[in-house]
Amino acid sequence: MSNRLLISILLPVTFLFATGNAEAQCFASSGNPVGGSGNLGVMEKKGLRVMTTYRYHLASRYFSGDELYHEDNRTLSSANYNFQGLLLGYGLTKRLSLEAEGGYYYNKTQRYRLSQLSLRGYGLSTALVSIKYALYQNKDQRFEFTGAAGVNIPFSRTLMSVDGVTLPVDLQPSTSSFGITLQTYLIKENSFRALRFFWVNRYERNFENPQGYVFGSIFNSAAFITRHFVFGQGALKDWTLILQARYQSKNQNIRNDNIVDASGGRMFVVSPQINLSINETWNISLMYEKPLYQYYHGVQLGADYAVVVNLSRDLSLQKK
């Protein structure tokens, strides 16, 4: 199997830091839910990658620190969102790639405990345009270290309103602010055992939006192990099992130069995933995310789980 196919198979494992993975923390973080769910490493020269991601996220448990919170002053019974993202990547050279990603919230919904009231936001999220460069490549040792830097660009600088009422910041589809994102990818392959190992880091910083709100900086660090299997012949013979262990933290938000007490925290997440490569052309992945540990500043709604589906395709624009 070629390196290009392996990279295509494994691209959905990267940060759905949906998360943006800002989203996986307490639901109250608006941001870019594609969260770097792009390819690992750089692409082939003149290669084009198209990927779409669907993510469902549920939150229904309150936390105070790292303990479940059961007091009567809990405001919400649950919150969820449905999000679809799109990523486009292009290989400028063998060591340099460009990527652009964005997406749309079909809903960000909060349901209140003591009434039938629910609030719903929706719309375009924040876009990320980045450049990715292979700092070190050793094809004989099957080793690569890549860095990426990008700019977060909001589709809108105004807050969303429904029936003349501005929605809470938790339900806004975008941060309404510019920002920067830095990422690193360390990749090691053992081709004889059909194994791959990854270490992926992502740092995202948001600047102040026009409403005087600053979403806390986000850091994610994830380790992956993958195993490729071939079952017989035909279009459905290539399968990959993936296990991800991820640590993520988010600084507290700031509103008008004051720290928002009920914001920010950290969590440890495990995520099994299965990928099917159809005729070595299309890749379909299914992922389940489950937090094993959560810690929040103040009292916040924590994450229950998330389900993610990815569909990707690599194309070559090289003239034959």
SELOSE-404376 format. One line per 5 residues: number of its first residue (from 1); their letters; for each residue z, x, y of N, C-alpha, C, O. Coordinates in steps of 0.1 Angstrom, whole numbers. Atoms other than C-alpha are relative to their C-alpha. Example, Ala and Ser with C-alpha at 12.3 -4.5 7.8 and 13.67 -1.06 7.14 Angstrom:
# residues 2
1	as	0/9/-12/78/123/-45/0/9/12/7/19/12; 0/-9/-11/71/137/-11/8/-8/11/9/-3/22
END
This chain:
# residues 320
1	msnrl	0/9/-12/0/0/0/0/9/12/7/19/13; 1/-8/-11/-9/14/34/12/-1/9/19/-11/9; -11/1/-10/16/22/62/-2/-12/9/8/-18/13; 3/11/-9/-1/-3/83/5/-14/-6/10/-22/1; -4/12/6/5/-31/58/15/-1/-1/21/-12/1
6	lisil	-15/0/2/41/-21/52/6/-3/14/16/-11/14; -6/3/-13/48/-22/90/-3/-15/3/6/-21/8; 3/14/-3/31/-56/92/9/-9/-8/14/-19/-3; -9/8/8/52/-69/63/14/0/6/21/-11/6; -14/-1/-4/84/-57/79/3/-3/15/14/-3/19
11	lpvtf	-2/2/-14/78/-65/115/10/-11/4/17/-9/14; -9/10/-5/98/-97/116/15/3/-1/23/-4/4; -14/-3/1/130/-79/107/6/4/13/19/3/15; -6/-6/-12/134/-65/142/6/-12/8/4/-23/5; -9/9/-7/156/-82/167/-6/-13/5/-14/-14/14
16	lfatg	2/14/-4/152/-118/169/11/-2/9/15/-14/12; -11/-2/-9/178/-108/192/-2/-9/12/-4/-6/23; 1/12/-3/177/-143/200/6/-4/2/15/-11/5; -6/1/0/180/-142/201/-6/-3/10/-14/-6/1; -2/-14/-2/172/-133/221/13/0/-6/20/-10/-5
21	naeaq	-13/0/6/202/-123/204/10/-2/10/22/-3/6; -10/5/-10/219/-129/236/4/-14/-4/15/-18/-2; -3/14/3/216/-165/224/10/-1/-12/17/-11/-12; -9/1/12/235/-158/191/14/1/4/23/-3/-3; -13/-1/-5/265/-151/212/4/-12/8/0/-13/20
26	cfass	-7/11/-7/284/-183/221/-10/-10/6/-5/-19/14; 10/10/-5/252/-202/230/-1/0/15/-11/-5/20; -1/1/-14/261/-198/266/-8/11/7/-6/13/19; 7/-11/-6/237/-169/272/-15/-4/1/-21/-6/-10; 14/3/-1/203/-178/286/-8/13/0/-3/23/6
31	gnpvg	8/-12/0/176/-152/280/-12/-1/-8/-18/-11/-10; 12/-1/7/147/-140/260/2/-1/-15/6/9/-21; -3/2/14/149/-154/224/-9/8/-9/-6/9/-21; 8/-8/9/121/-133/210/8/13/-2/9/18/-14; -10/-11/2/145/-104/216/-5/12/-7/2/17/-15
36	gsgnl	4/-12/7/123/-76/204/-4/-3/-14/-4/7/-22; 4/3/14/111/-93/172/-14/6/-3/-22/-1/-10; 13/-6/1/81/-70/174/-1/9/-12/8/10/-20; 1/-9/11/68/-44/150/9/12/1/15/15/11; -8/-12/0/88/-14/139/-10/12/2/-19/13/-6
41	gvmek	9/-11/-2/72/18/152/-12/-4/8/-14/-16/12; 12/3/-7/39/21/169/-11/-5/-9/-10/-4/-21; 11/6/8/6/4/158/-11/11/-1/-11/21/5; 13/-8/1/-27/19/147/-8/-1/13/-7/-11/20; 8/0/-12/-51/28/175/-10/-12/-1/-16/-14/-11
46	kglrv	8/12/-1/-70/-4/186/4/-11/-10/-5/-19/-14; -5/11/8/-49/-25/164/6/-11/8/13/-8/18; -5/12/-7/-40/-60/175/10/-8/-9/6/-11/-20; -10/8/8/-8/-78/163/3/-13/7/5/-13/19; -4/13/-5/-1/-115/168/11/-5/-9/9/-6/-21
51	mttyr	-11/5/8/32/-130/157/6/-12/7/8/-11/20; -7/11/-5/48/-163/162/13/-2/-7/13/0/-20; -13/1/6/85/-170/156/6/-13/3/6/-18/15; -8/12/-3/104/-202/152/14/2/-4/17/8/-15; -14/-2/3/142/-202/154/8/-12/3/7/-19/14
56	yhlas	-10/11/-2/169/-229/149/13/7/0/17/14/-9; -13/-6/-2/204/-220/161/10/-11/1/8/-21/9; -11/10/-1/236/-241/156/13/7/3/16/17/-2; -14/-4/-4/270/-237/172/9/-12/0/6/-22/7; -9/11/1/299/-260/164/15/3/-1/23/-5/-2
61	ryfsg	-14/-5/1/331/-239/163/4/7/12/-3/16/17; -5/-7/-12/352/-228/192/9/12/-5/15/12/-15; -8/-12/2/368/-193/193/8/3/12/3/1/24; -8/-6/-11/396/-178/214/3/14/-6/10/16/-15; 0/-13/6/393/-141/208/-8/0/-13/-19/-4/-13
66	delyh	7/0/13/385/-137/171/6/-11/-9/3/-11/-21; -6/10/8/404/-168/160/-6/-14/4/-10/-16/15; 5/14/-2/392/-204/156/9/-7/9/21/-6/8; -8/8/-10/403/-227/184/-1/-15/-2/-12/-20/-3; 0/14/4/413/-263/176/7/-9/10/9/-21/7
71	ednrt	-7/9/-10/430/-276/208/-9/-11/5/-21/-10/3; 7/12/-4/420/-309/222/-9/1/13/-17/-7/15; 8/-2/-12/405/-295/254/-14/6/-3/-21/11/7; 14/-4/3/373/-285/236/-10/-10/6/-8/-22/3; 9/9/-7/345/-299/256/-11/-6/-9/-15/-17/-8
76	lssan	12/3/8/316/-299/231/3/-2/-14/12/4/-20; -1/1/14/312/-311/196/-9/10/-7/-6/15/-18; 9/-10/6/282/-289/189/-11/3/11/-12/-4/21; 11/-4/-8/252/-272/205/-11/6/-9/-7/12/-19; 11/-6/8/218/-262/191/-12/2/9/-14/-3/20
81	ynfqg	13/-1/-7/184/-250/202/-11/2/-11/-9/7/-22; 12/-2/7/149/-249/188/-10/8/9/-13/4/20; 8/-9/-9/127/-221/201/-12/6/-8/-11/9/-20; 12/-6/6/92/-208/194/-5/11/9/-7/9/21; 5/-12/-8/81/-173/205/-13/5/-4/-18/2/-15
86	lllgy	13/-6/2/49/-154/207/0/14/4/5/17/15; 1/-14/-3/44/-117/205/-14/5/-2/-21/2/-12; 13/-7/0/12/-97/212/2/15/1/9/20/10; -1/-14/-1/9/-60/205/-14/6/-2/-22/1/-9; 12/-7/1/-19/-35/209/2/15/0/10/20/8
91	gltkr	-1/-14/1/-23/1/199/-10/7/9/-22/7/7; 9/-7/-9/-37/22/228/-4/13/-7/-16/17/-6; 2/-13/7/-34/55/208/8/-1/-13/14/-11/-16; -8/-1/12/-19/66/175/15/1/3/23/-2/-6; -14/-2/-3/14/72/193/5/-10/11/17/-10/14
96	lslea	-3/8/-11/13/46/221/-4/-14/-2/-16/-17/-5; 4/14/2/14/8/219/6/-8/12/15/-4/19; -5/10/-10/18/-21/244/4/-13/-7/-2/-17/-17; -4/13/6/36/-53/237/4/-10/11/8/-6/22; -4/10/-9/41/-86/255/6/-12/-9/0/-15/-19
101	eggyy	-6/11/7/64/-114/243/6/-10/9/11/-7/20; -6/11/-7/76/-148/255/2/-11/-9/0/-10/-21; -1/11/9/83/-182/243/5/-13/7/5/-13/19; -3/13/-6/93/-218/248/12/-7/-8/12/-7/-20; -11/8/6/125/-238/241/-5/-15/-1/-7/-21/9
106	ynktq	3/14/1/117/-272/227/13/-8/4/12/-19/9; -13/6/-5/154/-280/233/11/11/0/11/20/-8; -13/-6/0/187/-265/243/10/-11/2/10/-16/14; -7/13/-1/211/-293/236/15/2/-2/19/10/-11; -15/1/1/249/-298/241/4/-14/-2/0/-23/5
111	ryrls	-6/13/3/268/-327/226/15/0/3/22/9/-1; -14/0/-4/301/-337/241/9/-8/-9/5/-18/-15; -9/5/10/332/-346/220/4/-14/3/5/-22/-6; -7/12/-4/347/-375/239/-9/-11/5/-4/-21/11; 9/11/-4/316/-395/247/-13/2/-8/-14/11/-16
116	qlslr	13/-1/7/281/-401/235/-10/8/8/-22/9/5; 9/-8/-9/267/-379/263/-5/13/-7/2/20/-14; 5/-12/3/244/-351/255/-10/5/11/-16/-3/17; 9/-6/-10/225/-327/278/-10/8/-6/-7/15/-16; 11/-7/6/192/-311/271/-9/7/10/-13/1/20
121	gygls	10/-8/-8/172/-283/287/-11/4/-9/-11/4/-21; 12/-5/7/138/-270/277/-9/7/10/-7/7/22; 9/-7/-9/110/-249/290/-3/14/-4/2/19/-15; 3/-14/3/96/-214/291/11/10/2/19/8/11; -11/-10/-1/119/-184/285/-5/11/9/-15/10/15
126	talvs	4/-12/-8/118/-150/301/-10/8/-9/-8/9/-21; 10/-9/7/89/-127/292/4/14/0/12/19/9; -2/-14/0/91/-91/282/-13/8/-2/-20/5/-12; 12/-9/1/63/-65/287/5/14/-1/13/19/7; -6/-14/3/70/-31/272/-11/9/-5/-21/5/-10
131	ikyal	8/-11/5/55/2/263/8/7/-11/20/10/-9; -7/-6/11/63/19/230/-7/13/-4/-19/14/-5; 6/-13/2/58/56/222/7/7/-12/20/6/-13; -6/-7/12/63/75/189/4/14/5/-4/23/7; -5/-13/-5/85/104/200/-1/11/-11/-2/23/-8
136	yqnkd	1/-9/12/84/120/165/-6/-7/-12/-1/-18/-15; 6/5/12/62/114/135/-2/11/-10/-7/22/-7; 2/-9/11/62/131/102/-5/-8/-12/3/-13/-20; 6/9/10/38/114/78/3/5/-14/4/-2/-24; -3/-5/13/46/138/49/14/-4/-4/16/-7/-16
141	qrfef	-14/4/3/83/130/51/2/-15/2/13/-20/-1; -1/15/-2/76/93/59/11/-3/10/20/-11/7; -10/1/-10/97/95/90/-6/-2/14/-15/4/17; 5/2/-13/93/82/125/12/-4/9/21/-11/5; -10/4/-10/114/79/157/-8/-4/12/-15/4/18
146	tgaag	7/6/-11/101/56/184/9/-5/11/20/-10/8; -7/6/-11/113/46/218/-9/-10/8/-21/-9/8; 8/10/-8/103/16/240/8/-3/12/20/-3/13; -6/5/-13/110/5/276/-8/-11/5/-21/-11/4; 7/11/-5/101/-28/291/7/-7/12/18/-4/16
151	vnipf	-5/8/-11/106/-52/320/0/-15/-3/-9/-20/-8; -1/14/2/119/-87/317/-4/-8/13/0/-4/24; 6/7/-11/100/-112/339/3/-15/-2/-2/-20/-12; -2/15/1/112/-148/345/-12/-8/3/-20/-5/12; 11/9/-3/87/-176/343/3/-8/12/-6/-14/19
156	srtlm	-4/8/-12/107/-194/370/12/7/6/21/12/-1; -12/-5/-7/132/-183/396/9/-11/5/20/-8/11; -9/12/-4/147/-218/401/6/-6/-13/0/-5/-24; -6/6/11/171/-236/379/-6/-13/-3/-11/-20/5; 6/13/5/160/-266/358/10/-11/4/22/-10/2
161	svdgv	-8/12/-3/172/-300/369/-6/-12/-8/-18/-13/-10; 4/12/6/171/-333/351/6/-12/7/18/-13/9; -4/11/-8/172/-366/371/8/4/12/18/-2/16; -6/-5/-12/181/-346/401/13/8/-1/19/12/9; -12/-7/2/211/-329/385/-3/14/-7/-10/14/-17
166	tlpvd	2/-13/5/210/-291/379/8/2/-13/20/-1/-14; -6/-2/13/217/-283/342/9/12/1/7/21/8; -9/-11/1/246/-260/333/-8/13/-4/-19/12/-10; 7/-13/2/236/-223/330/-2/2/-15/-12/8/-19; 2/-1/14/240/-226/292/-13/-6/-5/-19/-1/-14
171	lqpst	11/8/4/211/-250/290/-13/5/7/-24/-1/5; 12/-5/-7/187/-231/313/-9/8/-10/-4/16/-17; 9/-7/9/156/-218/294/-2/14/3/-6/22/-5; 2/-14/-4/155/-186/314/12/5/8/19/-3/14; -10/-6/-9/178/-162/332/-3/-2/15/6/0/23
176	ssfgi	5/1/-14/157/-167/364/2/14/7/1/14/19; -2/-14/-6/162/-129/369/-9/10/-7/-13/8/-18; 7/-11/6/143/-97/363/11/9/-7/23/8/-5; -9/-8/8/157/-71/340/-8/11/-7/-20/12/-5; 6/-11/7/150/-40/319/5/-1/-15/16/-5/-18
181	tlqty	-3/-1/14/150/-35/281/-4/13/-6/-15/17/-4; 3/-13/6/153/-2/262/3/-2/-15/12/-8/-19; -1/1/15/148/1/224/-3/13/-6/-11/21/-1; 3/-11/8/148/28/198/-2/-5/-15/5/-14/-19; 3/3/14/135/27/162/0/12/-8/-8/22/-5
186	liken	0/-11/10/143/51/134/-4/-5/-13/2/-15/-19; 6/5/12/122/46/103/-1/11/-11/-6/21/-8; 1/-9/11/125/63/69/-5/-7/-12/1/-18/-16; 6/7/12/104/54/38/1/9/-12/-1/21/-12; 0/-7/13/108/63/2/-11/-8/-8/-8/-18/-14
191	sfral	12/7/5/73/53/-11/1/-1/-16/-4/-10/-22; 0/0/15/81/62/-48/9/-12/-5/6/-17/-16; -9/11/4/109/36/-49/-3/-13/8/4/-23/6; 3/12/-8/92/11/-25/11/-4/9/13/-16/11; -11/3/-9/122/14/-2/-3/4/14/-10/14/16
196	rffwv	1/-5/-14/124/16/35/14/-2/7/21/-12/3; -13/1/-7/154/22/58/-3/0/15/-12/8/20; 2/1/-14/156/13/95/13/0/8/23/-5/3; -11/1/-10/180/18/124/-6/-3/13/-13/5/19; 6/5/-13/171/-2/155/10/-3/10/20/-10/7
201	nryer	-9/2/-11/189/-3/188/-7/-6/12/-19/-3/15; 6/7/-11/183/-25/218/10/-2/11/21/-7/8; -9/2/-12/199/-26/253/-8/-8/10/-19/-5/14; 6/9/-10/191/-53/278/9/-2/12/20/-6/10; -8/2/-12/203/-55/314/-8/-9/9/-20/-8/12
206	nfenp	5/9/-9/197/-84/337/5/2/14/17/6/16; -4/-2/-14/198/-82/375/4/-14/5/2/-24/-1; -5/13/-6/212/-109/398/-12/-9/3/-22/-5/8; 10/10/-3/192/-141/400/2/-6/14/12/-4/20; -2/5/-13/186/-161/432/12/-9/2/16/-11/14
211	qgyvf	-12/8/-1/217/-182/425/12/8/-1/23/2/-1; -12/-9/0/240/-152/425/6/2/-13/18/5/-14; -5/-1/14/244/-152/387/-6/12/-7/-18/15/-6; 5/-12/7/242/-120/366/5/-2/-15/16/-3/-18; -3/1/14/240/-124/328/4/14/-5/-2/24/-2
216	gsifn	-5/-13/5/260/-97/310/-10/8/-8/-18/3/-15; 9/-9/8/242/-67/295/3/-2/-14/14/-5/-19; -1/2/15/235/-69/258/-4/12/-7/-14/19/-4; 3/-11/8/236/-42/232/0/-5/-15/9/-11/-19; 1/3/14/224/-46/196/-3/12/-8/-11/21/-4
221	saafi	3/-11/8/224/-21/168/0/-5/-15/9/-11/-20; 2/7/13/210/-31/134/-5/11/-10/-14/19/-7; 5/-8/12/205/-13/100/-6/-9/-10/-1/-20/-13; 7/8/10/180/-26/75/-3/8/-12/-5/21/-12; 5/-6/12/171/-18/39/-10/-10/-6/-7/-22/-7
226	trhfv	11/9/5/139/-33/24/-5/6/-14/-5/18/-16; 5/-4/13/125/-33/-11/-13/-9/-2/-13/-21/-2; 13/6/2/88/-41/-18/-2/-3/-15/1/6/-23; 3/4/14/78/-59/-51/-15/-5/-1/-20/-11/8; 14/5/3/43/-65/-66/1/-8/-13/5/-3/-23
231	fgqga	-1/9/12/41/-95/-90/-15/-3/-4/-21/-12/2; 13/3/6/8/-95/-110/-11/3/10/-11/13/17; 12/-2/-9/-25/-99/-91/-2/-12/9/6/-21/8; 3/12/-9/-40/-122/-65/6/1/14/12/11/18; -4/1/-14/-33/-132/-30/15/0/3/19/4/14
236	lkdwt	-14/2/-2/4/-138/-34/9/10/-8/20/7/-12; -7/-9/9/14/-107/-53/11/9/8/20/14/2; -9/-9/-8/32/-88/-24/12/-7/6/10/-16/15; -12/6/-5/68/-97/-17/9/11/5/9/22/-1; -10/-10/-5/95/-78/3/13/-7/2/14/-18/9
241	lilqa	-14/5/-2/133/-84/2/6/9/11/4/21/10; -6/-7/-12/152/-74/34/14/-4/2/17/-16/1; -14/3/-4/189/-71/42/3/7/13/1/19/14; -3/-6/-13/200/-66/78/15/-2/2/21/-12/-1; -14/1/-5/235/-58/91/-1/4/14/-5/15/18
246	ryqsk	2/-2/-14/238/-60/128/13/-2/8/21/-11/6; -11/1/-10/264/-54/155/-6/-3/13/-16/3/18; 5/3/-14/259/-70/189/12/-3/9/21/-9/5; -10/2/-10/279/-71/220/-6/-5/14/-18/-1/17; 5/5/-13/275/-88/254/11/1/10/22/-4/8
251	nqnir	-10/-1/-10/293/-80/286/2/-14/7/-6/-23/5; -3/13/-6/309/-108/306/-10/-2/12/-15/7/18; 9/4/-11/287/-127/331/7/1/14/20/1/14; -6/-1/-14/292/-124/369/-6/-11/8/-19/-12/9; 5/10/-9/289/-153/393/6/2/14/18/2/16
256	ndniv	-4/-3/-14/290/-145/431/11/11/0/21/9/7; -8/-12/0/306/-112/424/14/-2/-7/22/7/-7; -13/2/8/334/-127/402/-4/-1/-15/-14/-7/-19; 2/1/15/337/-123/364/2/-14/-5/12/-20/-1; -1/12/7/331/-154/344/9/2/-12/5/9/-22
261	dasgg	-10/-3/11/362/-155/321/-5/-4/-14/-4/5/-23; 5/4/13/347/-175/293/-15/4/-2/-24/-4/-2; 13/-5/2/317/-153/287/1/14/-7/11/21/-5; 0/-13/6/308/-122/267/8/0/-13/16/-8/-16; -7/-2/12/320/-109/234/-8/9/-10/-17/16/-5
266	rmfvv	7/-9/10/309/-92/202/0/-7/-14/8/-16/-16; 1/6/14/299/-101/166/-7/9/-9/-14/18/-5; 6/-7/11/289/-87/133/-8/-10/-9/-2/-20/-13; 9/10/7/260/-105/115/-7/6/-12/-11/18/-12; 8/-4/11/244/-102/81/-12/-10/-1/-10/-22/2
271	spqin	12/9/0/209/-116/75/-9/4/-11/-16/15/-11; 10/-3/11/190/-117/42/-14/-6/4/-14/-16/12; 14/4/-4/152/-122/45/-9/2/-11/-8/12/-19; 11/-2/9/122/-126/23/-13/-2/7/-15/-10/15; 13/0/-6/86/-119/32/-11/0/-10/-10/6/-21
276	lsine	12/1/8/53/-128/16/-12/4/8/-15/-1/18; 13/-4/-6/21/-110/24/-11/-7/-8/-13/-5/-20; 11/8/6/-9/-133/17/-13/8/1/-18/9/12; 13/-7/1/-39/-114/6/0/13/9/-10/17/14; -2/-11/-9/-25/-84/26/-6/-2/14/-11/7/20
281	twnis	6/4/-13/-36/-102/57/11/-7/9/14/-3/20; -11/8/-7/-10/-129/68/13/4/-6/14/6/-18; -13/-2/4/27/-123/66/9/-12/4/9/-15/16; -9/11/-2/52/-151/63/14/4/-4/16/9/-15; -14/-5/3/90/-144/65/9/-12/3/7/-20/12
286	lmyek	-11/10/-2/121/-166/62/13/8/0/16/16/-9; -12/-8/-2/154/-153/75/12/-10/2/10/-21/9; -13/8/-2/190/-167/74/10/9/6/13/20/1; -10/-8/-7/216/-153/99/14/-6/-1/15/-18/2; -13/5/1/253/-157/93/10/10/6/11/22/2
291	plyqy	-10/-8/-5/281/-142/115/12/2/-9/17/-8/-14; -11/-3/8/308/-125/95/13/2/9/24/0/4; -11/-3/-10/330/-116/126/-5/-4/14/-16/0/18; 4/3/-14/330/-130/161/13/1/9/24/-2/5; -11/-1/-9/352/-122/191/-6/-3/14/-16/1/18
296	yhgvq	4/5/-13/349/-139/225/11/1/10/23/-1/7; -9/0/-11/365/-135/259/3/-15/4/-7/-22/6; -3/13/-4/383/-167/268/-3/-9/-12/-3/-5/-24; 3/10/11/375/-199/248/-15/-3/1/-20/-8/12; 14/2/0/339/-202/238/-5/-6/-13/2/-6/-23
301	lgady	6/6/12/316/-220/214/-7/11/-8/-16/18/-2; 6/-11/8/307/-196/186/-11/-4/-9/-14/-16/-10; 12/2/8/277/-193/163/4/-4/-14/13/2/-20; -1/4/14/275/-211/130/-10/8/-9/-6/15/-18; 10/-6/7/242/-199/117/-13/-1/7/-14/-9/17
306	avvvn	13/2/-5/205/-195/125/-10/2/-11/-8/9/-21; 11/-1/10/173/-200/105/-13/4/8/-16/-2/18; 12/-5/-7/141/-181/115/-12/1/-10/-10/5/-21; 13/-1/7/105/-183/103/-10/7/9/-11/5/20; 10/-8/-7/79/-158/113/-14/-1/-7/-15/-2/-20
311	lsrdl	14/-1/5/41/-158/109/-7/11/8/-7/10/20; 7/-11/-7/21/-126/117/-13/4/-6/-16/1/-18; 13/-4/4/-13/-112/115/-4/13/7/-3/14/20; 5/-12/-6/-27/-77/121/-15/0/0/-21/-3/-11; 14/-1/0/-63/-72/132/-4/14/5/3/20/13
316	slqkk	5/-13/-5/-83/-40/138/-12/-3/9/-22/-10/5; 11/2/-9/-106/-39/168/-9/13/0/-18/14/9; 8/-12/1/-121/-6/157/-14/-4/-5/-15/-13/-13; 14/2/5/-159/-6/153/-2/7/-13/1/18/-15; 2/-6/13/-168/-1/117/-14/7/0/-17/13/-10
END
